[in-house]
Amino acid sequence: MATEMRLDSKTRIVDITRMHDYEKYLDRCLTGPLSKGYRKRKIYLKNSISEGFHKKLLIYDKDVVGQIEYSPSDVSYYPITGENLIVMNCIWVLRRAKGHGFGRQLLKNMIESEKDASGFATIALEDHWSPWFRKEQMEKLGFRAVDAVRVAHKTKHRTDVFSIHLMWMPITKNAKTPSWNKLQLLEGITACIAHPLYHPESCKCKRILEEQYISCRTFRDV
């Protein structure tokens, strides 16, 4: 599998799980300092890279401006399952690099790299205070919602109720819609401290999110 794809004279995508030039980005996001919370991140990477986890950076004019993380569903840090399913853990393009279609280029690279996948899944957020993982952004990339749960955060913005959507992009004709473990999802994410659903070690509760029993839309395959 190629470790680098050059898109033009200024733009390239590199797989940093297979090269060491940008190794520091394995343990962190594009911006921000490292923290002790990355102990669990390192454990996750140790167990998942050999099982098909990839993190790729988009570099524009020698500047790291985008990233994508994905893996087979059984080593994703989302509790999403499916047949021949690849789960996108994260996709992010820095604000200063918006408008170049870099998000679509990262997504295309993932799809072309995982030729045996029947489809791709991820999550999306709606009515959340964070600018990341927005449902409309995932829809623009080609994902569609197939299920949802309404939740509230136990330690942040406690009065704000938001939705987490299971997003799906089938590739093969007979691809089966993925499923997820909602109870496990309520425990939050421990493998990325920048994630909107991060569960810090300082919080001793089992679940960082609490389901809100408000009637939601019923999703059907289309």
MARMI-838681 format. One record per atom (N, C-alpha, C): residue number from 1; chain; atom name; x, z, y. Coordinates in steps of 0.02 Angstrom, whole numbers, plus 50000, padded with zeros to 5 digits. Each point is the difference from the previous one (the first is absolute). Layout:
PT k c a x z y
PT NUM A CA X Z Y
...
***
This chain:
PT k c a x z y
PT 1 A N 50042 50000 49941
PT 1 A CA 49958 50000 50059
PT 1 A C 50044 50000 50062
PT 2 A N 49983 49959 50048
PT 2 A CA 50041 49994 50060
PT 2 A C 49997 50064 50041
PT 3 A N 50057 50020 50029
PT 3 A CA 50003 50059 50042
PT 3 A C 49988 49984 50073
PT 4 A N 50002 49935 50017
PT 4 A CA 49991 49981 50070
PT 4 A C 49964 49933 50004
PT 5 A N 49955 49995 50047
PT 5 A CA 49966 49936 50015
PT 5 A C 50008 49987 50074
PT 6 A N 50031 49944 50016
PT 6 A CA 50008 49982 50071
PT 6 A C 49942 49955 50020
PT 7 A N 49964 50021 50052
PT 7 A CA 49942 49964 50024
PT 7 A C 50017 49947 50051
PT 8 A N 50048 50016 50043
PT 8 A CA 50027 49952 50049
PT 8 A C 50067 50026 50022
PT 9 A N 50030 49971 50051
PT 9 A CA 50067 50019 50021
PT 9 A C 50005 50072 50025
PT 10 A N 49943 50028 50021
PT 10 A CA 50001 50068 50028
PT 10 A C 49965 50052 49955
PT 11 A N 49962 49977 49952
PT 11 A CA 49956 50046 49963
PT 11 A C 50015 49999 49925
PT 12 A N 50006 50059 49971
PT 12 A CA 50011 50004 49928
PT 12 A C 49966 50064 49973
PT 13 A N 49984 49999 49936
PT 13 A CA 49971 50057 49966
PT 13 A C 50048 50020 49944
PT 14 A N 50019 50064 49999
PT 14 A CA 50048 50025 49950
PT 14 A C 49969 50055 49959
PT 15 A N 50014 50000 49936
PT 15 A CA 49977 50051 49953
PT 15 A C 50053 50054 49997
PT 16 A N 49987 50057 50031
PT 16 A CA 50052 50052 50005
PT 16 A C 50003 50044 49939
PT 17 A N 49956 49989 49951
PT 17 A CA 50008 50035 49937
PT 17 A C 50053 49966 49957
PT 18 A N 50024 49941 50022
PT 18 A CA 50048 49962 49962
PT 18 A C 50065 49986 50038
PT 19 A N 50006 50027 50060
PT 19 A CA 50061 49993 50039
PT 19 A C 50009 50062 50042
PT 20 A N 50062 50013 50020
PT 20 A CA 50016 50064 50032
PT 20 A C 50011 49996 50075
PT 21 A N 49994 49941 50029
PT 21 A CA 50014 49993 50071
PT 21 A C 49952 50040 50044
PT 22 A N 49939 50009 49978
PT 22 A CA 49950 50035 50039
PT 22 A C 49972 50060 49961
PT 23 A N 50042 50031 49961
PT 23 A CA 49978 50052 49954
PT 23 A C 49967 50059 50035
PT 24 A N 50020 50014 50062
PT 24 A CA 49971 50057 50036
PT 24 A C 49924 49993 50009
PT 25 A N 49976 49938 49999
PT 25 A CA 49928 49989 50010
PT 25 A C 49959 50015 49938
PT 26 A N 50032 50010 49943
PT 26 A CA 49963 50019 49940
PT 26 A C 49967 50069 50009
PT 27 A N 50034 50045 50035
PT 27 A CA 49978 50069 50007
PT 27 A C 49960 50013 50064
PT 28 A N 49987 49949 50039
PT 28 A CA 49968 50011 50064
PT 28 A C 49960 49938 50020
PT 29 A N 49961 50007 50053
PT 29 A CA 49965 49943 50028
PT 29 A C 50046 49964 50049
PT 30 A N 49972 49953 50036
PT 30 A CA 50041 49960 50046
PT 30 A C 50027 50040 50058
PT 31 A N 49961 50051 50021
PT 31 A CA 50021 50043 50055
PT 31 A C 49992 50072 49980
PT 32 A N 50030 50044 50040
PT 32 A CA 49994 50071 49988
PT 32 A C 50056 50027 49957
PT 33 A N 50013 50065 50006
PT 33 A CA 50055 50032 49963
PT 33 A C 49980 50017 49929
PT 34 A N 50050 50013 49960
PT 34 A CA 49988 50026 49933
PT 34 A C 49977 50073 50005
PT 35 A N 49968 50025 49949
PT 35 A CA 49981 50070 50000
PT 35 A C 50005 50026 49929
PT 36 A N 49995 50066 49994
PT 36 A CA 50005 50030 49933
PT 36 A C 49942 49978 49956
PT 37 A N 49947 49974 50031
PT 37 A CA 49944 49975 49961
PT 37 A C 50017 49942 49956
PT 38 A N 50058 49969 50012
PT 38 A CA 50020 49942 49959
PT 38 A C 50027 50020 49932
PT 39 A N 50002 50065 49986
PT 39 A CA 50019 50021 49932
PT 39 A C 49954 49969 49949
PT 40 A N 49935 50002 50012
PT 40 A CA 49952 49971 49953
PT 40 A C 50003 49924 50002
PT 41 A N 50018 49973 50057
PT 41 A CA 50010 49927 50004
PT 41 A C 50056 49978 49954
PT 42 A N 50055 50036 50000
PT 42 A CA 50057 49983 49957
PT 42 A C 49981 50006 49927
PT 43 A N 49960 50050 49983
PT 43 A CA 49977 50007 49930
PT 43 A C 49958 49940 49981
PT 44 A N 49955 49981 50045
PT 44 A CA 49956 49943 49987
PT 44 A C 50042 49937 49989
PT 45 A N 50048 49987 50043
PT 45 A CA 50041 49940 49994
PT 45 A C 50040 49999 49935
PT 46 A N 50027 50058 49983
PT 46 A CA 50040 50005 49938
PT 46 A C 49959 49980 49939
PT 47 A N 49935 50017 50001
PT 47 A CA 49958 49987 49943
PT 47 A C 49967 49931 50002
PT 48 A N 49997 49969 50058
PT 48 A CA 49960 49939 50007
PT 48 A C 50040 49935 50007
PT 49 A N 50060 50003 50027
PT 49 A CA 50038 49938 50012
PT 49 A C 50013 49963 49934
PT 50 A N 50018 50037 49949
PT 50 A CA 50014 49968 49935
PT 50 A C 49936 49972 49967
PT 51 A N 49942 50022 50025
PT 51 A CA 49936 49978 49972
PT 51 A C 49966 49946 50041
PT 52 A N 50035 49973 50050
PT 52 A CA 49973 49943 50036
PT 52 A C 49982 50011 50073
PT 53 A N 50017 50059 50027
PT 53 A CA 49990 50012 50071
PT 53 A C 50046 49957 50042
PT 54 A N 49974 49974 50056
PT 54 A CA 50041 49961 50047
PT 54 A C 49985 50021 50071
PT 55 A N 50052 50003 50039
PT 55 A CA 49993 50007 50073
PT 55 A C 50039 49944 50032
PT 56 A N 49967 49963 50044
PT 56 A CA 50031 49943 50033
PT 56 A C 49996 50008 50076
PT 57 A N 50052 49978 50032
PT 57 A CA 50004 50002 50073
PT 57 A C 49997 49929 50027
PT 58 A N 49965 49992 50056
PT 58 A CA 50003 49937 50037
PT 58 A C 50047 50009 50059
PT 59 A N 50050 49958 50003
PT 59 A CA 50051 50005 50052
PT 59 A C 49995 49938 50044
PT 60 A N 49991 50012 50065
PT 60 A CA 49992 49947 50048
PT 60 A C 50056 50005 50051
PT 61 A N 50041 49949 50004
PT 61 A CA 50056 49999 50047
PT 61 A C 50043 50063 49993
PT 62 A N 50014 50018 49937
PT 62 A CA 50042 50057 49982
PT 62 A C 49967 50068 50013
PT 63 A N 49935 50000 50017
PT 63 A CA 49964 50062 50015
PT 63 A C 49948 50012 49944
PT 64 A N 50000 50060 49970
PT 64 A CA 49952 50017 49948
PT 64 A C 49933 50015 50034
PT 65 A N 49950 49957 49989
PT 65 A CA 49937 50007 50036
PT 65 A C 49939 50006 49954
PT 66 A N 50008 49993 49934
PT 66 A CA 49943 50004 49955
PT 66 A C 50020 50024 49931
PT 67 A N 49951 50025 49963
PT 67 A CA 50014 50022 49932
PT 67 A C 49937 49994 49958
PT 68 A N 50011 49995 49935
PT 68 A CA 49946 50002 49951
PT 68 A C 50025 50036 49938
PT 69 A N 49957 50042 49971
PT 69 A CA 50015 50034 49937
PT 69 A C 49945 49984 49950
PT 70 A N 50020 49989 49938
PT 70 A CA 49949 49987 49948
PT 70 A C 50029 50016 49932
PT 71 A N 49956 50006 49951
PT 71 A CA 50021 50016 49933
PT 71 A C 49943 49986 49952
PT 72 A N 50015 49998 49934
PT 72 A CA 49945 49999 49951
PT 72 A C 49957 50062 50010
PT 73 A N 49937 49996 49982
PT 73 A CA 49954 50054 50014
PT 73 A C 50020 50066 49969
PT 74 A N 50032 49998 49941
PT 74 A CA 50015 50063 49967
PT 74 A C 50057 50040 50032
PT 75 A N 50036 49970 50049
PT 75 A CA 50050 50038 50037
PT 75 A C 49987 49999 50075
PT 76 A N 49941 49980 50019
PT 76 A CA 49981 50004 50071
PT 76 A C 49987 50072 50019
PT 77 A N 50008 50017 50064
PT 77 A CA 49980 50067 50019
PT 77 A C 49927 50005 50021
PT 78 A N 49962 49947 49989
PT 78 A CA 49927 50002 50004
PT 78 A C 49972 50002 49929
PT 79 A N 49947 50038 49988
PT 79 A CA 49971 50004 49933
PT 79 A C 49953 49941 49987
PT 80 A N 50028 49940 50001
PT 80 A CA 49962 49938 49990
PT 80 A C 50023 49969 49934
PT 81 A N 49953 49978 49960
PT 81 A CA 50017 49971 49935
PT 81 A C 49965 49933 49990
PT 82 A N 50031 49958 49959
PT 82 A CA 49972 49935 49985
PT 82 A C 50046 49960 49955
PT 83 A N 49976 49946 49973
PT 83 A CA 50039 49958 49954
PT 83 A C 50045 49953 50039
PT 84 A N 50064 50000 49983
PT 84 A CA 50050 49957 50034
PT 84 A C 49993 50005 50076
PT 85 A N 49993 50062 50023
PT 85 A CA 49987 50014 50070
PT 85 A C 50062 50023 50036
PT 86 A N 50011 49972 50059
PT 86 A CA 50052 50023 50045
PT 86 A C 49967 50036 50059
PT 87 A N 50026 50059 50016
PT 87 A CA 49971 50040 50054
PT 87 A C 50049 49999 50059
PT 88 A N 49975 49981 50058
PT 88 A CA 50039 50001 50061
PT 88 A C 49995 50070 50031
PT 89 A N 50055 50036 49999
PT 89 A CA 50001 50068 50028
PT 89 A C 49998 50000 50076
PT 90 A N 50033 49950 50029
PT 90 A CA 50010 50001 50073
PT 90 A C 50018 49930 50024
PT 91 A N 49975 49984 50059
PT 91 A CA 50023 49941 50037
PT 91 A C 49999 50018 50074
PT 92 A N 50054 49985 50034
PT 92 A CA 50006 50023 50070
PT 92 A C 50045 49952 50038
PT 93 A N 49977 49979 50058
PT 93 A CA 50040 49961 50047
PT 93 A C 50001 50037 50066
PT 94 A N 50059 50010 50027
PT 94 A CA 50006 50035 50064
PT 94 A C 49962 49964 50055
PT 95 A N 49974 50040 50046
PT 95 A CA 49958 49972 50054
PT 95 A C 50037 49947 50040
PT 96 A N 50064 50011 50011
PT 96 A CA 50038 49952 50041
PT 96 A C 50009 49932 49966
PT 97 A N 49985 49998 49934
PT 97 A CA 50007 49937 49962
PT 97 A C 49934 49969 49983
PT 98 A N 49945 50025 50029
PT 98 A CA 49935 49971 49985
PT 98 A C 49994 49929 50028
PT 99 A N 49956 49961 49969
PT 99 A CA 49986 49933 50025
PT 99 A C 50039 49945 49967
PT 100 A N 50044 50017 49952
PT 100 A CA 50040 49949 49966
PT 100 A C 49975 49986 49929
PT 101 A N 49947 50034 49979
PT 101 A CA 49976 49990 49932
PT 101 A C 50044 50033 49948
PT 102 A N 50038 50051 50020
PT 102 A CA 50047 50031 49952
PT 102 A C 49963 50037 49945
PT 103 A N 49942 50029 50014
PT 103 A CA 49962 50034 49948
PT 103 A C 49980 49952 49945
PT 104 A N 49976 49941 50019
PT 104 A CA 49981 49950 49950
PT 104 A C 50060 49975 49961
PT 105 A N 50058 49995 50033
PT 105 A CA 50060 49978 49965
PT 105 A C 50022 50051 49948
PT 106 A N 49995 50065 50017
PT 106 A CA 50016 50052 49952
PT 106 A C 49952 49998 49940
PT 107 A N 49936 49992 50015
PT 107 A CA 49950 49996 49947
PT 107 A C 50012 49940 49955
PT 108 A N 50014 49943 50030
PT 108 A CA 50013 49939 49961
PT 108 A C 50061 50009 49955
PT 109 A N 50051 50033 50026
PT 109 A CA 50059 50012 49960
PT 109 A C 49985 50044 49939
PT 110 A N 49959 50051 50010
PT 110 A CA 49980 50044 49945
PT 110 A C 49962 49960 49947
PT 111 A N 49952 49960 50021
PT 111 A CA 49959 49962 49953
PT 111 A C 50042 49950 49961
PT 112 A N 50045 49965 50035
PT 112 A CA 50043 49951 49967
PT 112 A C 50050 50032 49952
PT 113 A N 50018 50063 50014
PT 113 A CA 50049 50035 49958
PT 113 A C 49967 50027 49936
PT 114 A N 49935 50012 50002
PT 114 A CA 49964 50031 49944
PT 114 A C 49953 49948 49969
PT 115 A N 50029 49950 49969
PT 115 A CA 49962 49943 49974
PT 115 A C 49955 50017 49941
PT 116 A N 50013 50055 49966
PT 116 A CA 49960 50019 49942
PT 116 A C 49941 50046 50019
PT 117 A N 49994 50017 50063
PT 117 A CA 49947 50046 50021
PT 117 A C 49933 49965 50000
PT 118 A N 49949 50035 49977
PT 118 A CA 49932 49973 50004
PT 118 A C 49969 50011 50068
PT 119 A N 50028 50049 50036
PT 119 A CA 49975 50015 50067
PT 119 A C 50040 50056 50032
PT 120 A N 49982 50013 50062
PT 120 A CA 50035 50051 50040
PT 120 A C 49950 50048 50030
PT 121 A N 50018 50063 50002
PT 121 A CA 49955 50051 50027
PT 121 A C 50037 50045 50049
PT 122 A N 49963 50033 50043
PT 122 A CA 50029 50048 50046
PT 122 A C 49943 50044 50026
PT 123 A N 50014 50042 50049
PT 123 A CA 49947 50038 50033
PT 123 A C 49996 49977 50073
PT 124 A N 49945 50019 50031
PT 124 A CA 49991 49988 50072
PT 124 A C 49961 50058 50029
PT 125 A N 50010 50012 50064
PT 125 A CA 49967 50056 50034
PT 125 A C 49952 49973 50053
PT 126 A N 49944 50035 50008
PT 126 A CA 49951 49983 50051
PT 126 A C 49979 50063 50036
PT 127 A N 50000 49998 50067
PT 127 A CA 49984 50058 50043
PT 127 A C 50054 50053 49998
PT 128 A N 50059 49983 49977
PT 128 A CA 50057 50047 50000
PT 128 A C 50037 49994 50066
PT 129 A N 50030 50054 50022
PT 129 A CA 50034 50002 50065
PT 129 A C 50067 49964 49999
PT 130 A N 50027 49985 49942
PT 130 A CA 50064 49966 49994
PT 130 A C 49991 49924 50009
PT 131 A N 50050 49965 50028
PT 131 A CA 49996 49927 50006
PT 131 A C 50019 49964 49936
PT 132 A N 50020 50036 49948
PT 132 A CA 50025 49969 49938
PT 132 A C 49944 49993 49949
PT 133 A N 50008 49950 49957
PT 133 A CA 49955 49989 49943
PT 133 A C 49928 49987 50022
PT 134 A N 49990 49972 50058
PT 134 A CA 49932 49987 50023
PT 134 A C 49966 49947 49957
PT 135 A N 49937 50012 49987
PT 135 A CA 49962 49956 49956
PT 135 A C 49999 49928 50026
PT 136 A N 49990 49992 50065
PT 136 A CA 49997 49932 50027
PT 136 A C 50067 49964 49993
PT 137 A N 50055 50037 50002
PT 137 A CA 50066 49970 49990
PT 137 A C 50008 49975 49929
PT 138 A N 49979 50041 49952
PT 138 A CA 50005 49979 49930
PT 138 A C 49954 49941 49985
PT 139 A N 49943 49998 50031
PT 139 A CA 49954 49944 49991
PT 139 A C 50030 49936 50027
PT 140 A N 50036 50004 50056
PT 140 A CA 50032 49941 50028
PT 140 A C 50055 49973 49954
PT 141 A N 50029 50045 49961
PT 141 A CA 50052 49979 49952
PT 141 A C 49970 49970 49936
PT 142 A N 49934 50007 49992
PT 142 A CA 49968 49969 49942
PT 142 A C 49970 50049 49950
PT 143 A N 50006 50065 50012
PT 143 A CA 49970 50050 49955
PT 143 A C 49926 50009 50017
PT 144 A N 49962 50023 49951
PT 144 A CA 49930 50018 50012
PT 144 A C 49987 50068 49969
PT 145 A N 49953 50037 50030
PT 145 A CA 49984 50066 49976
PT 145 A C 49954 49997 49939
PT 146 A N 50015 50041 49949
PT 146 A CA 49958 50002 49940
PT 146 A C 49973 50070 49986
PT 147 A N 50024 50050 50037
PT 147 A CA 49974 50068 49993
PT 147 A C 50024 50039 50060
PT 148 A N 49969 50058 50011
PT 148 A CA 50019 50041 50057
PT 148 A C 49981 50073 49989
PT 149 A N 50035 50044 50034
PT 149 A CA 49984 50071 49999
PT 149 A C 50007 50027 50071
PT 150 A N 49952 50042 50022
PT 150 A CA 50003 50030 50065
PT 150 A C 50032 50069 49994
PT 151 A N 50048 50014 50043
PT 151 A CA 50038 50062 49994
PT 151 A C 50014 50031 50069
PT 152 A N 50022 50062 49999
PT 152 A CA 50026 50033 50059
PT 152 A C 50066 50033 49981
PT 153 A N 50045 50003 50047
PT 153 A CA 50065 50031 49989
PT 153 A C 49994 50076 50009
PT 154 A N 50032 50038 49957
PT 154 A CA 49993 50073 50002
PT 154 A C 50043 50033 50054
PT 155 A N 50052 49965 50025
PT 155 A CA 50044 50032 50049
PT 155 A C 50005 49963 50066
PT 156 A N 49980 49936 50001
PT 156 A CA 50005 49960 50062
PT 156 A C 49932 49971 50017
PT 157 A N 49982 50000 50064
PT 157 A CA 49938 49968 50022
PT 157 A C 49943 50018 49953
PT 158 A N 49990 50063 49989
PT 158 A CA 49953 50023 49948
PT 158 A C 49929 49976 50010
PT 159 A N 49981 49987 50062
PT 159 A CA 49931 49979 50012
PT 159 A C 49991 49924 49994
PT 160 A N 50055 49964 49990
PT 160 A CA 49997 49927 49995
PT 160 A C 49991 49979 49927
PT 161 A N 49946 49966 49987
PT 161 A CA 49987 49973 49933
PT 161 A C 50021 49927 50000
PT 162 A N 50036 49979 49948
PT 162 A CA 50022 49931 49996
PT 162 A C 49992 49975 49929
PT 163 A N 50007 49935 49992
PT 163 A CA 49992 49969 49934
PT 163 A C 50066 49975 49973
PT 164 A N 50010 50008 49936
PT 164 A CA 50056 49968 49965
PT 164 A C 49969 49946 49955
PT 165 A N 50024 49940 50007
PT 165 A CA 49973 49943 49962
PT 165 A C 50050 49978 49947
PT 166 A N 49975 49984 49942
PT 166 A CA 50039 49966 49948
PT 166 A C 49996 49925 50015
PT 167 A N 50057 49970 50013
PT 167 A CA 50004 49930 50020
PT 167 A C 50027 49958 49943
PT 168 A N 49975 49938 49994
PT 168 A CA 50014 49959 49942
PT 168 A C 50010 49928 50020
PT 169 A N 50051 49968 49970
PT 169 A CA 50013 49929 50010
PT 169 A C 50013 49969 49931
PT 170 A N 49949 49971 49969
PT 170 A CA 50011 49968 49934
PT 170 A C 50040 49936 50008
PT 171 A N 50041 49985 49949
PT 171 A CA 50040 49939 50001
PT 171 A C 49978 49953 49944
PT 172 A N 49991 50027 49940
PT 172 A CA 49979 49958 49944
PT 172 A C 49923 49997 49997
PT 173 A N 49974 49950 49968
PT 173 A CA 49928 49987 49998
PT 173 A C 49961 50058 49970
PT 174 A N 50024 50029 49946
PT 174 A CA 49963 50052 49965
PT 174 A C 50028 50070 50012
PT 175 A N 50033 50009 50057
PT 175 A CA 50030 50065 50015
PT 175 A C 49945 50053 50005
PT 176 A N 50013 50058 49970
PT 176 A CA 49952 50055 49999
PT 176 A C 50011 50046 50060
PT 177 A N 49946 50019 50032
PT 177 A CA 50003 50044 50058
PT 177 A C 50033 50066 49981
PT 178 A N 50047 50024 50039
PT 178 A CA 50034 50064 49984
PT 178 A C 49954 50060 50011
PT 179 A N 50021 50056 49975
PT 179 A CA 49965 50063 50011
PT 179 A C 50049 50051 50028
PT 180 A N 49974 50057 50022
PT 180 A CA 50044 50052 50027
PT 180 A C 49973 50068 49982
PT 181 A N 50044 50049 50002
PT 181 A CA 49984 50070 49986
PT 181 A C 49990 50034 50068
PT 182 A N 49938 50008 50021
PT 182 A CA 49987 50028 50066
PT 182 A C 50022 50072 50006
PT 183 A N 49991 50039 49948
PT 183 A CA 50021 50070 50003
PT 183 A C 50075 50006 50009
PT 184 A N 50038 49958 49966
PT 184 A CA 50072 50001 50009
PT 184 A C 50019 49976 50070
PT 185 A N 49964 49952 50026
PT 185 A CA 50013 49975 50067
PT 185 A C 49992 50056 50052
PT 186 A N 49952 50045 49989
PT 186 A CA 49988 50055 50046
PT 186 A C 50060 50048 50005
PT 187 A N 50045 49996 49951
PT 187 A CA 50060 50042 50003
PT 187 A C 50050 49975 50052
PT 188 A N 49991 49938 50023
PT 188 A CA 50044 49972 50050
PT 188 A C 50062 49967 49971
PT 189 A N 50044 49980 50044
PT 189 A CA 50061 49963 49981
PT 189 A C 50061 50044 50013
PT 190 A N 50044 50003 49952
PT 190 A CA 50061 50041 50008
PT 190 A C 50064 49958 50005
PT 191 A N 49996 49935 49986
PT 191 A CA 50060 49958 49997
PT 191 A C 50019 49969 50066
PT 192 A N 49962 50014 50054
PT 192 A CA 50016 49971 50065
PT 192 A C 49974 50048 50054
PT 193 A N 50046 50031 50037
PT 193 A CA 49978 50050 50049
PT 193 A C 49967 49968 50062
PT 194 A N 50008 49935 50009
PT 194 A CA 49969 49966 50057
PT 194 A C 49929 49975 49984
PT 195 A N 49980 50006 49937
PT 195 A CA 49935 49973 49979
PT 195 A C 49943 50041 50032
PT 196 A N 49947 49967 50022
PT 196 A CA 49943 50037 50029
PT 196 A C 49968 50050 49953
PT 197 A N 50009 49991 49934
PT 197 A CA 49971 50045 49951
PT 197 A C 50053 50047 49969
PT 198 A N 50055 50009 50036
PT 198 A CA 50055 50041 49974
PT 198 A C 49978 50072 49988
PT 199 A N 50020 50027 49944
PT 199 A CA 49987 50071 49983
PT 199 A C 50066 50038 50005
PT 200 A N 50010 50037 50054
PT 200 A CA 50064 50036 50009
PT 200 A C 50007 50058 49951
PT 201 A N 50062 50016 49984
PT 201 A CA 50012 50055 49954
PT 201 A C 49978 50066 50029
PT 202 A N 49997 50003 50067
PT 202 A CA 49979 50063 50033
PT 202 A C 49927 50016 49988
PT 203 A N 49961 49949 49982
PT 203 A CA 49929 50010 49986
PT 203 A C 49992 50015 49925
PT 204 A N 49980 50059 49983
PT 204 A CA 49998 50021 49930
PT 204 A C 49934 49982 49965
PT 205 A N 49953 49972 50037
PT 205 A CA 49937 49981 49968
PT 205 A C 50013 49940 49953
PT 206 A N 49960 49994 49948
PT 206 A CA 50009 49946 49953
PT 206 A C 49981 49933 50031
PT 207 A N 49946 50001 50038
PT 207 A CA 49975 49938 50031
PT 207 A C 50003 50006 50076
PT 208 A N 50032 49952 50032
PT 208 A CA 50007 49999 50072
PT 208 A C 49938 49968 50033
PT 209 A N 49960 49965 49960
PT 209 A CA 49940 49967 50024
PT 209 A C 49939 50029 49965
PT 210 A N 49944 49999 50035
PT 210 A CA 49937 50024 49972
PT 210 A C 49947 49946 50006
PT 211 A N 49969 49984 49943
PT 211 A CA 49950 49948 50001
PT 211 A C 49938 50022 50039
PT 212 A N 49974 49953 50040
PT 212 A CA 49939 50012 50038
PT 212 A C 49944 49960 49967
PT 213 A N 49949 50035 49981
PT 213 A CA 49947 49967 49960
PT 213 A C 49949 49968 50045
PT 214 A N 50023 49944 50030
PT 214 A CA 49958 49959 50042
PT 214 A C 49990 49934 49964
PT 215 A N 49940 49975 49999
PT 215 A CA 49987 49938 49964
PT 215 A C 50043 49944 50027
PT 216 A N 50031 49964 49954
PT 216 A CA 50045 49945 50019
PT 216 A C 49970 49934 49975
PT 217 A N 50025 49947 50026
PT 217 A CA 49980 49933 49977
PT 217 A C 50018 49992 49926
PT 218 A N 49957 49965 49964
PT 218 A CA 50015 49982 49931
PT 218 A C 50036 49934 49998
PT 219 A N 50056 49998 49966
PT 219 A CA 50040 49939 49998
PT 219 A C 49986 49963 49934
PT 220 A N 49995 49936 50006
PT 220 A CA 49990 49958 49941
PT 220 A C 50052 49944 50001
PT 221 A N 50017 49977 49940
PT 221 A CA 50047 49945 49996
PT 221 A C 49969 49938 50032
PT 222 A N 50040 49963 50036
PT 222 A CA 49977 49938 50030
PT 222 A C 50046 49944 49979
***
